[in-house]
């Protein structure tokens, strides 16, 4: 099985999954800016909340 990186927002349950951590960070930073600009969460905190997840490919 393939793996991906996943983040779930601790404030609203927004979730993003991508193949690499840089892609996840990009989406999470935009989400934070748009929805939680006053949240005291650093890039390091976000990094620590990103998890490895297994993904399945449909049609195989």
TIROMI-550608 format. One record per atom (N, C-alpha, C, O): residue in three letters; residue number from 1; x, y, z; atom name. Coordinates in pm, 1 decimal. Each point is the difference from the previous one (the first is absolute). Layout:
PT     r     k          X          Y          Z    a
PT   Ala   NUM          X          Y          Z   CA
...
***
This chain:
PT     r     k          X          Y          Z    a
PT   Unk     1       83.6     -119.2        0.0    N
PT   Unk     1      -83.6      119.2        0.0   CA
PT   Unk     1       87.6      124.8        0.0    C
PT   Unk     1      109.4        2.4       56.3    O
PT   Unk     2     -160.3       98.1     -119.8    N
PT   Unk     2       69.8      127.8       -5.0   CA
PT   Unk     2      -29.9       80.5      125.6    C
PT   Unk     2     -100.3      -22.9       67.6    O
PT   Unk     3      188.1      116.7      -37.5    N
PT   Unk     3      -23.5       87.3      115.2   CA
PT   Unk     3       -8.4      144.8      -46.2    C
PT   Unk     3       50.6       36.2     -106.2    O
PT   Unk     4     -114.7       44.7      187.3    N
PT   Unk     4      -13.8      143.0      -25.6   CA
PT   Unk     4       13.2       72.2      133.1    C
PT   Unk     4        9.3      -62.8      105.5    O
PT   Unk     5       -8.7      194.2     -111.5    N
PT   Unk     5        3.8       84.0      118.7   CA
PT   Unk     5     -137.7       60.5       20.1    C
PT   Unk     5      -66.4       38.0      -96.4    O
PT   Unk     6       23.1      -28.8      223.2    N
PT   Unk     6     -133.7       51.5       28.7   CA
PT   Unk     6        2.8       92.3      121.3    C
PT   Unk     6       72.1      -23.5       96.9    O
PT   Unk     7     -152.3      128.7     -105.1    N
PT   Unk     7      -16.7       95.4      110.3   CA
PT   Unk     7     -148.5       18.7       23.2    C
PT   Unk     7      -77.5       12.1      -94.9    O
PT   Unk     8       37.6       -9.9      222.3    N
PT   Unk     8     -137.6       32.9       37.0   CA
PT   Unk     8        4.2      117.8       95.4    C
PT   Unk     8       67.3       -5.1      102.9    O
PT   Unk     9     -138.8      110.7     -136.8    N
PT   Unk     9       -1.9      121.5       79.8   CA
PT   Unk     9      -60.5      -28.0      137.4    C
PT   Unk     9     -108.3      -57.9        9.0    O
PT   Unk    10      176.8       98.3       97.7    N
PT   Unk    10      -52.4      -23.8      134.1   CA
PT   Unk    10     -114.3       95.2       37.8    C
PT   Unk    10      -63.5      -17.9      104.0    O
PT   Unk    11       37.7      117.7     -187.2    N
PT   Unk    11     -103.7       97.4       30.9   CA
PT   Unk    11     -132.0      -27.2      -71.9    C
PT   Unk    11     -107.2       26.3       54.7    O
PT   Unk    12      114.7      -79.1     -177.9    N
PT   Unk    12     -123.6      -15.6      -77.9   CA
PT   Unk    12       -8.6     -131.3      -76.5    C
PT   Unk    12      -97.2      -22.3      -72.1    O
PT   Unk    13      194.1      -63.1       85.7    N
PT   Unk    13        2.9     -131.6      -64.4   CA
PT   Unk    13       25.0        5.9     -150.6    C
PT   Unk    13      -17.5     -100.9      -68.3    O
PT   Unk    14       58.1      216.8       14.3    N
PT   Unk    14       48.0        6.2     -138.5   CA
PT   Unk    14      109.1     -104.2      -14.9    C
PT   Unk    14       83.7      -16.4       88.7    O
PT   Unk    15      -84.7      -54.0     -200.9    N
PT   Unk    15       98.9     -105.8      -19.2   CA
PT   Unk    15       60.6       11.9     -139.0    C
PT   Unk    15      -70.4       27.6      -97.1    O
PT   Unk    16      200.0      -48.4       88.2    N
PT   Unk    16       68.1       -2.2     -128.9   CA
PT   Unk    16       95.3     -118.8       -2.4    C
PT   Unk    16       69.6      -28.0       97.6    O
PT   Unk    17      -68.1      -40.7     -210.4    N
PT   Unk    17       89.7     -112.3      -22.8   CA
PT   Unk    17       71.9       23.9     -131.5    C
PT   Unk    17      -61.9       36.7      -99.8    O
PT   Unk    18      192.4      -57.7      100.0    N
PT   Unk    18       80.3       18.4     -120.8   CA
PT   Unk    18      116.6      -97.9        2.2    C
PT   Unk    18       28.2      -63.3      101.7    O
PT   Unk    19       37.6       52.5     -213.8    N
PT   Unk    19      108.2      -97.0      -10.9   CA
PT   Unk    19      125.4       41.8       75.0    C
PT   Unk    19       81.2      -84.6       37.6    O
PT   Unk    20      -64.8      215.5      -15.4    N
PT   Unk    20      119.3       42.1       74.6   CA
PT   Unk    20      -32.8      110.5       99.5    C
PT   Unk    20     -100.9       69.4      -12.0    O
PT   Unk    21      187.9      -55.2      109.4    N
PT   Unk    21      -23.2       92.7      110.8   CA
PT   Unk    21       -2.2      146.4      -44.7    C
PT   Unk    21      -75.5       79.9       55.6    O
PT   Unk    22      156.4      -43.8     -154.3    N
PT   Unk    22        1.4      138.3      -47.9   CA
PT   Unk    22     -135.5       40.6      -56.4    C
PT   Unk    22      -45.6      112.4       21.0    O
PT   Unk    23      -18.3     -203.6      -92.2    N
PT   Unk    23     -132.0       28.0      -56.0   CA
PT   Unk    23     -102.9       17.4      112.2    C
PT   Unk    23      -83.5       90.3       -6.2    O
PT   Unk    24       88.9     -174.3      106.5    N
PT   Unk    24      -90.2       12.3      114.5   CA
PT   Unk    24       21.8      135.1       68.6    C
PT   Unk    24      -96.2       71.3       28.7    O
PT   Unk    25      220.6      -36.6       -2.7    N
PT   Unk    25       31.2      126.8       68.0   CA
PT   Unk    25      -55.3      119.1      -77.9    C
PT   Unk    25      -52.8       93.8       59.6    O
PT   Unk    26       64.5      -96.8     -190.9    N
PT   Unk    26      -49.6      109.9      -83.3   CA
PT   Unk    26     -150.3       19.3       21.7    C
PT   Unk    26      -45.8      112.6       19.3    O
PT   Unk    27      -30.2     -220.8      -22.2    N
PT   Unk    27     -145.8        8.7       16.9   CA
PT   Unk    27      -39.0       38.9      142.9    C
PT   Unk    27      -94.6       76.1       20.4    O
PT   Unk    28      167.0     -128.3       77.2    N
PT   Unk    28      -30.8       30.8      139.9   CA
PT   Unk    28       27.7      147.1       29.6    C
PT   Unk    28      -77.1       63.5       71.9    O
PT   Unk    29      184.5       -8.7     -125.3    N
PT   Unk    29       30.8      142.0       22.4   CA
PT   Unk    29     -109.3       89.7      -56.7    C
PT   Unk    29      -38.3       98.4       63.3    O
PT   Unk    30      -12.3     -131.4     -181.8    N
PT   Unk    30     -109.9       77.3      -59.3   CA
PT   Unk    30     -125.6      -13.2       86.2    C
PT   Unk    30      -68.2       98.9       26.8    O
PT   Unk    31       38.1     -221.3       16.2    N
PT   Unk    31     -116.9      -23.6       85.6   CA
PT   Unk    31       11.0       80.2      129.8    C
PT   Unk    31      -96.1       64.5       42.0    O
PT   Unk    32      212.2      -69.1       20.2    N
PT   Unk    32       20.8       74.0      125.6   CA
PT   Unk    32      -19.9      149.4      -22.2    C
PT   Unk    32      -68.5       65.9       78.2    O
PT   Unk    33      127.4      -13.2     -182.9    N
PT   Unk    33      -12.6      143.0      -29.1   CA
PT   Unk    33     -145.1       39.8      -25.1    C
PT   Unk    33      -44.6      105.1       45.9    O
PT   Unk    34      -29.2     -189.0     -118.8    N
PT   Unk    34     -138.7       31.8      -35.2   CA
PT   Unk    34      -98.7      -22.1      114.0    C
PT   Unk    34      -96.7       75.0       12.6    O
PT   Unk    35      119.4     -177.2       71.1    N
PT   Unk    35     -101.1      -40.1       97.5   CA
PT   Unk    35       39.8       17.5      146.7    C
PT   Unk    35      -86.9       11.7       86.4    O
PT   Unk    36      215.7       -9.8      -57.9    N
PT   Unk    36       45.9        8.6      139.5   CA
PT   Unk    36      120.4       93.9       12.4    C
PT   Unk    36      103.4      -39.8       53.5    O
PT   Unk    37     -115.3      163.3     -101.8    N
PT   Unk    37      116.9       89.1       -1.2   CA
PT   Unk    37       53.0       34.3      139.3    C
PT   Unk    37      117.0       35.6       13.6    O
PT   Unk    38     -199.1      -45.3       88.1    N
PT   Unk    38       43.5       34.0      135.5   CA
PT   Unk    38       49.6     -120.5       79.4    C
PT   Unk    38       41.6       14.3      115.0    O
PT   Unk    39      -45.8     -132.0     -175.2    N
PT   Unk    39       44.5     -121.6       69.8   CA
PT   Unk    39      151.1        5.2       21.4    C
PT   Unk    39       76.4       33.4      -90.6    O
PT   Unk    40      -36.1      -66.6      210.8    N
PT   Unk    40      142.2        0.4       35.5   CA
PT   Unk    40       59.9     -137.5      -32.6    C
PT   Unk    40       27.9      -80.4       88.9    O
PT   Unk    41       -9.1       56.3     -219.5    N
PT   Unk    41       51.6     -128.3      -47.8   CA
PT   Unk    41      116.1       29.6      -94.3    C
PT   Unk    41      -16.3       70.3      -99.8    O
PT   Unk    42      131.7     -123.7      131.6    N
PT   Unk    42      119.0       23.4      -81.8   CA
PT   Unk    42       12.4     -104.5     -110.5    C
PT   Unk    42      -69.7     -101.5        0.9    O
PT   Unk    43      159.3      127.4      -95.9    N
PT   Unk    43       27.9      -99.3     -103.6   CA
PT   Unk    43       49.2     -130.1       62.6    C
PT   Unk    43      -32.7     -108.6      -47.9    O
PT   Unk    44      109.4      119.4      152.5    N
PT   Unk    44       48.8     -118.6       70.5   CA
PT   Unk    44     -116.0      -79.4       60.3    C
PT   Unk    44       -1.5     -122.9       -5.6    O
PT   Unk    45      -95.4      193.8       63.0    N
PT   Unk    45     -118.9      -67.1       54.8   CA
PT   Unk    45      -75.6      -74.1     -110.5    C
PT   Unk    45      -42.3     -114.2       17.9    O
PT   Unk    46       26.5      180.3     -130.9    N
PT   Unk    46      -69.7      -61.2     -112.7   CA
PT   Unk    46       75.3     -124.6      -45.3    C
PT   Unk    46      -59.4     -105.6      -21.3    O
PT   Unk    47      189.6      119.3        7.0    N
PT   Unk    47       83.8     -114.3      -40.2   CA
PT   Unk    47      -21.3     -119.2       93.2    C
PT   Unk    47       -9.9     -113.9      -45.6    O
PT   Unk    48        2.9      140.1      174.9    N
PT   Unk    48      -17.4     -107.5       98.6   CA
PT   Unk    48     -137.7      -66.3       -8.9    C
PT   Unk    48      -17.3     -112.6       46.7    O
PT   Unk    49      -80.4      181.1     -105.9    N
PT   Unk    49     -135.7      -55.0      -12.5   CA
PT   Unk    49      -21.5      -76.6     -130.3    C
PT   Unk    49     -105.3      -61.1      -18.4    O
PT   Unk    50      202.1       63.2      -71.3    N
PT   Unk    50      -11.1      -72.9     -126.1   CA
PT   Unk    50       32.4     -146.1       24.5    C
PT   Unk    50      102.1      -32.9       60.3    O
PT   Unk    51     -188.5      -52.9     -106.8    N
PT   Unk    51       13.3     -144.4       21.6   CA
PT   Unk    51       18.6      -73.2     -132.8    C
PT   Unk    51      -43.6       47.5     -104.9    O
PT   Unk    52      108.1     -162.7      110.7    N
PT   Unk    52        6.4      -90.5     -114.2   CA
PT   Unk    52     -127.5      -82.4       -2.6    C
PT   Unk    52      -44.3      -49.7      103.5    O
PT   Unk    53      -14.6       35.1     -220.7    N
PT   Unk    53     -119.3      -82.9      -15.3   CA
PT   Unk    53       17.7      -91.5     -120.4    C
PT   Unk    53       69.2       34.5      -95.7    O
PT   Unk    54     -131.6     -150.1      101.1    N
PT   Unk    54        0.9      -91.3     -113.1   CA
PT   Unk    54     -116.0       35.4      -91.5    C
PT   Unk    54     -110.0       31.0       45.9    O
PT   Unk    55      135.8      -35.9     -174.3    N
PT   Unk    55     -105.3       27.5      -97.5   CA
PT   Unk    55      -11.6     -118.5      -95.9    C
PT   Unk    55       96.9      -71.2      -26.3    O
PT   Unk    56     -215.7       53.1      -23.6    N
PT   Unk    56      -21.9     -103.6     -100.7   CA
PT   Unk    56      -34.8       67.5     -131.2    C
PT   Unk    56      -60.7      107.0       -2.9    O
PT   Unk    57       99.1     -169.7     -102.2    N
PT   Unk    57      -29.9       53.5     -132.4   CA
PT   Unk    57     -119.1      -74.4      -55.8    C
PT   Unk    57       -0.8     -123.0       -4.8    O
PT   Unk    58      -99.6      197.1      -37.4    N
PT   Unk    58     -120.2      -63.4      -53.2   CA
PT   Unk    58       27.2      -55.2     -140.9    C
PT   Unk    58       84.3       51.5      -73.5    O
PT   Unk    59     -156.4     -155.1       39.3    N
PT   Unk    59       13.1      -57.0     -133.0   CA
PT   Unk    59      115.4      -96.6      -15.9    C
PT   Unk    59       35.3      -36.3     -112.2    O
PT   Unk    60       23.5       -5.5      221.6    N
PT   Unk    60      113.2      -93.8      -10.8   CA
PT   Unk    60      -31.1     -127.2       72.9    C
PT   Unk    60       82.5      -91.4        2.7    O
***
